[in-house]
């Protein structure tokens, strides 16, 4: 066998599973068709970490309640930005009040701690800028925010350092059952393995098609994100959620690096005017000029399903998407790890290194630390992204690290360069030149995110620099 375990998909779930399995004496590979891992994470620096009190799905609630503790532990260990903010689910009508009372009873029955019902006076003590028409709220003090890409990349980097083979730009064409394992063919290679873990949402291969009965998809869902960099006079410092109707809700989340991210779940893709209409239910003063960026995610259902019906054959499939995938992924990974380790009778690695390689964020250092870093490497004194204070040293480091950035989008996600108010207009040329230099490529060969997303098509005239 080429591998003991072959993980299909390098998203947040695939990276977390790879990390958990890398603790054991197993030969593991991750196959990812894109240039980078964790490509399923939206281009935003903040995601909510839930405690399970917000969902009616008992399975998802259980995974979130376990996952929130695992995420906190990982962030502390890997030095990933994490903040516990608490969340308020607003009730403005009598019907809303009955709903949050029901949610409270359900959360208590599930053993979820730190959940309370607050009246208006108690709400104002936590969130003074709440709108006047709020009567009651379900408060969860454990809900927090995390830098999602940084978390996923931490899992991937440590898995890589502990021997997991990440095969990027490789796509699975077919999976066939053979004696005591599987034969997997990609666009580049052919492998034999004992176990296949398919973490690609809703991806069905020939091996799956005759065995899996897909759940009926009733409608497409969209999460529309509106980023607010400019400070508002009346903003919120807590995660605030308002349910608009059976198909829509609004969530206002402070971001890790400042500002706010407003998310609107809706059956349709919203334009900026429609989005502001919904967001005004939480932030009445929000206007078009306050919006610095818009991001959209599409998914078919708020559920992640672990199909282990073919476990005896050596096949596990994880399907579906969920808004709390960053919270759920570590709990799913531990579940799969225990299953695989028991079946293969694997032993723990004695030399497992559960530590991420050191990195530096210029904007988080004090003056003395900055000067010391510049003395070691002058590139840390050359600011490339003025908006977010990202230095050349950080960009070079993110390219040279394990599973380093190979696209402009990869640099942006890792460092925050290009995420400022100018949207990269000041630094995009510099980022292209640095990436081209480090990868020994021409600037015209550099891509934004995929092979079909070149930024520089060609030269009009020959200059020393692009």
C-alpha positions as CSV (number, residue, x, y, z in Angstrom):
1,X,0.0,0.0,0.0
2,X,1.2,3.5,-0.8
3,X,-0.7,5.0,2.2
4,X,-2.6,3.8,5.2
5,X,-5.0,6.8,5.0
6,X,-5.9,9.0,2.0
7,X,-7.8,12.2,2.9
8,X,-9.7,13.7,0.0
9,X,-10.0,17.5,0.4
10,X,-7.7,19.9,2.2
11,X,-10.5,22.1,3.7
12,X,-10.9,22.8,7.4
13,X,-12.2,19.3,8.1
14,X,-9.5,17.6,6.0
15,X,-6.7,19.6,7.7
16,X,-8.1,18.9,11.2
17,X,-8.4,15.1,10.4
18,X,-4.9,15.1,9.0
19,X,-3.6,16.8,12.2
20,X,-5.3,14.3,14.5
21,X,-4.1,11.3,12.5
22,X,-0.6,12.6,12.3
23,X,-0.2,11.9,16.0
24,X,0.0,8.2,15.2
25,X,2.3,5.9,13.2
26,X,0.4,6.1,10.0
27,X,1.3,6.9,6.4
28,X,-1.1,9.7,5.4
29,X,-1.7,11.9,2.4
30,X,-4.1,14.8,1.7
31,X,-5.2,15.3,-1.9
32,X,-6.4,18.9,-2.7
33,X,-7.2,20.1,-6.1
34,X,-6.5,23.8,-5.4
35,X,-3.3,25.7,-5.0
36,X,-3.8,26.0,-1.2
37,X,-5.3,24.3,1.8
38,X,-8.5,25.6,3.5
39,X,-9.8,27.0,0.3
40,X,-13.4,26.5,1.6
41,X,-12.9,29.3,4.1
42,X,-14.2,32.7,3.0
43,X,-11.8,35.6,2.6
44,X,-12.5,37.1,6.0
45,X,-10.4,37.1,9.1
46,X,-13.1,36.2,11.5
47,X,-15.6,33.3,12.1
48,X,-18.0,32.7,15.0
49,X,-17.3,29.8,17.3
50,X,-20.6,28.4,18.6
51,X,-21.5,26.5,21.8
52,X,-24.5,24.6,20.4
53,X,-27.2,26.8,21.9
54,X,-28.3,28.3,18.6
55,X,-29.2,25.2,16.6
56,X,-32.3,23.0,16.7
57,X,-30.2,20.0,15.4
58,X,-29.2,17.9,18.4
59,X,-26.2,16.3,16.6
60,X,-24.8,19.6,15.4
61,X,-25.3,21.1,18.9
62,X,-23.4,18.2,20.4
63,X,-20.5,18.6,18.0
64,X,-20.4,22.4,18.6
65,X,-20.4,22.0,22.4
66,X,-17.4,19.7,22.2
67,X,-15.8,21.7,19.4
68,X,-15.7,25.0,21.1
69,X,-13.5,23.7,23.9
70,X,-11.2,22.0,21.3
71,X,-10.9,25.3,19.3
72,X,-10.0,27.3,22.4
73,X,-7.4,24.7,23.3
74,X,-5.9,24.7,19.8
75,X,-5.8,28.5,19.6
76,X,-3.9,28.8,22.8
77,X,-1.5,26.1,21.8
78,X,-0.9,27.4,18.3
79,X,-1.1,31.2,19.1
80,X,-4.1,31.7,16.8
81,X,-6.2,34.8,17.5
82,X,-9.3,34.0,19.6
83,X,-11.7,36.1,21.6
84,X,-14.7,35.1,23.8
85,X,-17.3,37.8,23.3
86,X,-20.6,36.2,24.2
87,X,-23.7,36.4,21.9
88,X,-27.2,37.9,22.2
89,X,-30.1,36.5,20.2
90,X,-32.6,39.2,20.1
91,X,-36.4,39.0,20.8
92,X,-38.5,42.0,19.6
93,X,-42.0,40.4,19.5
94,X,-44.0,38.0,21.8
95,X,-43.4,35.2,19.2
96,X,-39.6,35.9,19.4
97,X,-39.8,35.7,23.2
98,X,-41.4,32.3,23.1
99,X,-38.8,31.0,20.6
100,X,-35.8,32.0,22.7
101,X,-37.5,30.6,25.8
102,X,-37.8,27.3,24.0
103,X,-34.1,27.5,22.8
104,X,-33.1,28.1,26.4
105,X,-34.9,25.1,27.7
106,X,-33.4,23.0,24.9
107,X,-29.9,24.2,25.6
108,X,-30.3,23.4,29.3
109,X,-31.6,19.9,28.5
110,X,-28.6,19.3,26.4
111,X,-26.2,20.3,29.2
112,X,-24.9,23.5,27.5
113,X,-23.6,25.8,30.2
114,X,-23.4,29.6,30.3
115,X,-26.8,30.2,28.6
116,X,-29.2,32.7,30.1
117,X,-32.4,34.7,29.3
118,X,-31.9,38.4,29.8
119,X,-34.5,41.2,30.1
120,X,-33.9,44.6,28.5
121,X,-32.1,46.1,31.5
122,X,-29.7,43.2,31.7
123,X,-29.1,43.4,28.0
124,X,-28.1,47.1,28.2
125,X,-25.5,46.2,30.9
126,X,-23.8,43.9,28.3
127,X,-24.6,45.8,25.1
128,X,-25.5,49.5,25.7
129,X,-25.9,50.2,21.9
130,X,-28.7,47.7,21.4
131,X,-31.8,49.0,19.4
132,X,-34.7,50.3,21.4
133,X,-37.3,47.7,20.3
134,X,-35.5,44.7,21.9
135,X,-37.5,43.2,24.7
136,X,-35.5,40.1,25.7
137,X,-32.5,38.1,24.5
138,X,-30.9,34.6,24.8
139,X,-27.4,35.2,26.0
140,X,-24.6,32.7,25.6
141,X,-21.4,33.9,27.3
142,X,-19.2,31.2,25.7
143,X,-19.6,32.2,22.1
144,X,-16.4,33.6,20.6
145,X,-14.6,34.5,17.4
146,X,-11.5,33.0,15.8
147,X,-9.2,33.7,12.8
148,X,-10.5,30.7,10.7
149,X,-7.8,30.5,8.1
150,X,-5.1,30.8,10.7
151,X,-6.7,27.9,12.7
152,X,-7.0,25.7,9.6
153,X,-3.4,26.5,8.5
154,X,-2.1,25.7,11.9
155,X,-3.6,22.2,11.8
156,X,-2.2,21.7,8.3
157,X,1.3,23.0,9.1
158,X,1.7,20.7,12.1
159,X,0.3,17.7,10.2
160,X,2.9,18.5,7.4
161,X,5.7,18.8,9.9
162,X,4.7,15.4,11.3
163,X,4.9,13.6,8.0
164,X,1.6,14.1,6.3
165,X,2.0,14.4,2.5
166,X,-0.1,17.3,1.1
167,X,-0.6,16.8,-2.6
168,X,-1.8,20.1,-3.9
169,X,-3.2,20.8,-7.5
170,X,-4.2,17.1,-7.7
171,X,-7.8,16.1,-8.3
172,X,-9.3,12.6,-7.7
173,X,-10.8,11.0,-10.9
174,X,-12.0,7.7,-9.5
175,X,-12.1,5.4,-6.5
176,X,-12.2,1.6,-6.9
177,X,-12.4,-1.1,-4.2
178,X,-9.6,-3.6,-4.2
179,X,-8.6,-6.4,-1.8
180,X,-8.0,-4.9,1.7
181,X,-8.2,-1.3,0.5
182,X,-8.8,1.1,-2.4
183,X,-7.3,2.1,-5.7
184,X,-7.5,5.9,-6.2
185,X,-6.6,7.6,-9.5
186,X,-6.0,11.3,-9.7
187,X,-5.1,13.5,-12.7
188,X,-1.4,13.0,-11.8
189,X,-1.0,9.7,-10.0
190,X,-2.4,6.3,-8.9
191,X,-2.4,5.2,-5.3
192,X,-3.3,2.2,-3.2
193,X,-4.5,2.8,0.3
194,X,-6.2,1.0,3.2
195,X,-8.6,3.8,4.2
196,X,-10.2,6.7,2.2
197,X,-11.7,9.7,4.1
198,X,-13.7,11.8,1.7
199,X,-14.1,15.3,3.2
200,X,-15.2,17.1,0.0
201,X,-18.7,18.4,0.6
202,X,-21.3,16.9,-1.7
203,X,-18.6,15.3,-4.0
204,X,-19.9,11.9,-5.1
205,X,-17.5,9.5,-6.9
206,X,-18.5,6.3,-8.8
207,X,-17.8,4.3,-5.6
208,X,-20.3,6.4,-3.8
209,X,-23.1,6.6,-6.3
210,X,-24.6,3.2,-5.9
211,X,-24.3,3.2,-2.1
212,X,-25.4,6.7,-0.9
213,X,-28.9,8.0,-1.0
214,X,-28.6,11.8,-1.0
215,X,-30.9,13.8,1.2
216,X,-33.4,16.0,-0.7
217,X,-32.2,19.6,-1.1
218,X,-35.1,21.9,-0.7
219,X,-33.4,25.2,-1.5
220,X,-30.1,27.0,-2.0
221,X,-28.9,29.1,1.0
222,X,-26.6,32.1,0.8
223,X,-24.5,33.8,3.5
224,X,-23.9,37.4,2.5
225,X,-21.1,39.1,4.5
226,X,-20.7,42.9,4.7
227,X,-17.4,44.1,6.2
228,X,-17.4,47.4,8.1
229,X,-14.0,48.9,8.6
230,X,-15.1,52.4,9.5
231,X,-16.1,53.0,13.1
232,X,-19.7,53.7,13.8
233,X,-20.9,55.9,16.7
234,X,-23.3,53.2,17.8
235,X,-21.7,49.8,17.3
236,X,-21.9,46.5,19.2
237,X,-19.0,44.7,21.0
238,X,-21.0,41.5,21.4
239,X,-22.1,39.0,18.7
240,X,-25.7,40.0,18.0
241,X,-28.2,37.8,16.1
242,X,-31.7,38.7,14.9
243,X,-33.9,36.2,13.2
244,X,-35.9,38.1,10.5
245,X,-38.1,35.2,9.3
246,X,-38.0,31.4,8.8
247,X,-35.5,31.9,5.9
248,X,-33.4,34.8,7.0
249,X,-31.3,36.1,9.9
250,X,-28.8,38.8,10.6
251,X,-25.6,38.5,12.7
252,X,-23.3,41.3,13.6
253,X,-19.8,40.1,14.7
254,X,-16.8,42.2,15.8
255,X,-13.8,41.2,13.8
256,X,-10.4,39.9,15.1
257,X,-8.5,42.9,13.7
258,X,-11.1,45.6,14.4
259,X,-14.3,46.7,12.6
260,X,-17.4,44.5,12.2
261,X,-18.6,41.8,9.9
262,X,-22.4,41.6,9.3
263,X,-23.7,38.4,7.9
264,X,-27.2,37.9,6.3
265,X,-28.5,34.4,5.7
266,X,-31.0,34.5,2.8
267,X,-32.2,32.3,0.0
268,X,-30.9,34.8,-2.5
269,X,-27.6,36.6,-3.2
270,X,-28.1,40.1,-1.9
271,X,-26.8,43.3,-3.4
272,X,-25.4,46.0,-1.2
273,X,-28.7,47.9,-0.8
274,X,-30.6,44.7,0.1
275,X,-27.9,43.8,2.5
276,X,-28.0,47.2,4.3
277,X,-31.8,46.9,4.6
278,X,-31.3,43.7,6.6
279,X,-28.3,44.9,8.6
280,X,-30.2,48.1,9.7
281,X,-32.3,45.8,11.9
282,X,-29.2,45.6,14.2
283,X,-27.3,48.7,13.2
284,X,-29.8,51.4,12.1
285,X,-27.0,53.9,11.3
286,X,-25.2,51.7,8.8
287,X,-24.9,53.2,5.4
288,X,-23.4,52.2,2.0
289,X,-20.2,54.2,2.6
290,X,-19.5,52.2,5.8
291,X,-19.2,48.9,3.8
292,X,-15.6,48.2,2.9
293,X,-16.1,44.7,1.3
294,X,-18.7,42.1,0.4
295,X,-18.2,38.3,0.6
296,X,-20.7,35.5,-0.3
297,X,-20.8,31.8,0.6
298,X,-23.3,29.3,-0.8
299,X,-24.4,26.0,0.7
300,X,-27.2,23.6,0.5
301,X,-28.0,22.7,4.1
302,X,-26.9,23.6,7.6
303,X,-25.7,20.1,8.4
304,X,-22.5,18.0,8.2
305,X,-23.2,14.3,8.0
306,X,-20.6,11.6,8.7
307,X,-21.4,8.6,6.6
308,X,-19.6,5.5,8.0
309,X,-21.9,2.9,6.4
310,X,-18.9,1.6,4.4
311,X,-16.6,1.7,7.4
312,X,-15.9,-2.1,7.2
313,X,-14.7,-1.6,3.7
314,X,-12.4,1.3,4.8
315,X,-14.4,4.3,3.5
316,X,-15.8,7.3,5.4
317,X,-17.6,10.2,3.7
318,X,-18.2,13.6,5.3
319,X,-20.8,15.6,3.4
320,X,-22.8,18.8,3.6
321,X,-21.8,22.3,4.9
322,X,-22.5,24.1,8.1
323,X,-22.1,27.7,9.2
324,X,-20.2,26.5,12.3
325,X,-17.8,24.2,10.4
326,X,-14.8,25.8,12.2
327,X,-16.3,24.8,15.5
328,X,-17.5,21.4,14.4
329,X,-14.3,20.3,12.5
330,X,-12.2,19.4,15.6
331,X,-15.0,17.3,17.1
332,X,-15.4,15.4,13.8
333,X,-11.7,14.9,13.5
334,X,-11.4,13.3,17.0
335,X,-14.3,11.0,16.2
336,X,-12.7,9.8,12.9
337,X,-9.2,9.6,14.6
338,X,-10.5,7.2,17.3
339,X,-12.3,5.1,14.6
340,X,-9.3,4.8,12.3
341,X,-6.7,4.2,15.1
342,X,-8.8,1.4,16.6
343,X,-9.4,-0.3,13.3
344,X,-5.7,-0.1,12.3
345,X,-4.5,-0.7,15.8
346,X,-2.1,2.2,15.5
347,X,0.3,3.5,18.1
348,X,1.2,7.0,19.1
349,X,4.3,8.7,17.6
350,X,7.0,9.2,20.2
351,X,8.5,12.1,18.3
352,X,5.2,13.9,17.5
353,X,5.8,17.7,17.6
354,X,2.6,19.5,18.6
355,X,3.9,23.0,18.0
356,X,3.6,25.4,15.2
357,X,6.7,27.1,13.8
358,X,7.1,30.7,15.1
359,X,5.8,33.6,13.1
360,X,5.7,37.4,13.7
361,X,2.9,39.9,13.1
362,X,4.4,43.4,12.8
363,X,1.2,45.2,13.9
364,X,1.1,43.2,17.2
365,X,4.7,43.9,18.3
366,X,5.8,46.8,20.5
367,X,8.6,49.2,19.4
368,X,11.4,47.3,21.1
369,X,10.3,44.0,19.6
370,X,10.0,45.6,16.1
371,X,13.6,47.0,16.3
372,X,15.0,43.7,17.5
373,X,13.3,41.9,14.6
374,X,14.5,44.4,12.1
375,X,18.1,43.9,13.3
376,X,17.8,40.2,12.6
377,X,16.0,40.7,9.2
378,X,15.7,44.1,7.6
379,X,12.8,43.0,5.5
380,X,10.6,43.4,8.6
381,X,11.2,47.1,8.4
382,X,9.9,47.4,4.9
383,X,6.1,47.9,5.1
384,X,4.3,46.5,2.0
385,X,0.7,46.9,3.1
386,X,0.3,50.3,4.7
387,X,-3.4,49.8,5.6
388,X,-2.8,46.7,7.8
389,X,0.9,47.3,8.5
390,X,2.2,44.1,6.9
391,X,6.0,43.9,6.3
392,X,8.0,42.3,3.6
393,X,9.4,39.9,6.2
394,X,6.0,38.6,7.1
395,X,5.1,38.0,3.4
396,X,8.4,36.2,2.7
397,X,7.9,34.0,5.8
398,X,4.3,33.1,4.7
399,X,5.7,32.0,1.3
400,X,8.6,30.0,2.7
401,X,6.7,28.3,5.6
402,X,5.4,24.7,5.3
403,X,2.5,24.7,2.8
404,X,3.5,28.3,2.0
405,X,1.5,30.8,0.0
406,X,1.6,30.3,-3.8
407,X,-1.0,32.8,-4.8
408,X,-1.9,36.4,-4.0
409,X,-5.1,35.1,-2.2
410,X,-2.8,32.9,-0.1
411,X,-0.7,35.8,1.0
412,X,-3.8,37.9,1.8
413,X,-5.3,35.1,3.9
414,X,-2.1,34.5,5.8
415,X,-0.9,38.0,6.5
416,X,-3.9,40.4,5.9
417,X,-2.0,42.3,3.2
418,X,-4.5,43.7,0.7
419,X,-7.4,43.5,3.2
420,X,-7.3,47.2,4.1
421,X,-9.4,50.2,2.9
422,X,-7.5,50.5,-0.4
423,X,-8.3,46.8,-1.2
424,X,-4.7,46.2,-2.3
425,X,-4.5,49.0,-4.8
426,X,-1.3,50.2,-3.0
427,X,0.4,46.8,-2.5
428,X,-0.8,44.4,-5.1
429,X,2.1,45.2,-7.5
430,X,4.6,44.7,-4.6
431,X,2.9,41.4,-3.6
432,X,3.2,40.1,-7.2
433,X,6.9,40.9,-7.4
434,X,7.7,39.4,-4.0
435,X,5.8,36.2,-4.8
436,X,7.4,36.0,-8.3
437,X,10.9,36.5,-6.8
438,X,10.4,33.9,-4.1
439,X,8.9,31.3,-6.5
440,X,11.4,32.1,-9.2
441,X,8.7,32.9,-11.7
442,X,7.8,35.8,-13.9
443,X,5.2,38.3,-12.6
444,X,2.9,37.3,-15.5
445,X,2.9,33.8,-14.1
446,X,1.5,34.8,-10.7
447,X,-2.2,34.0,-10.1
448,X,-4.8,35.5,-7.7
449,X,-6.2,32.1,-6.5
450,X,-6.3,29.5,-9.3
451,X,-4.7,28.6,-12.6
452,X,-7.3,30.6,-14.5
453,X,-6.9,33.8,-12.4
454,X,-3.8,35.5,-13.8
455,X,-3.4,39.2,-12.7
456,X,-0.7,40.4,-15.1
457,X,-1.6,39.3,-18.6
458,X,1.6,40.6,-20.2
459,X,3.8,43.7,-20.7
460,X,3.1,46.7,-22.8
461,X,6.7,47.8,-22.5
462,X,9.8,46.3,-20.9
463,X,10.6,47.8,-17.5
464,X,12.8,46.6,-14.7
465,X,9.7,46.0,-12.5
466,X,6.0,45.4,-13.2
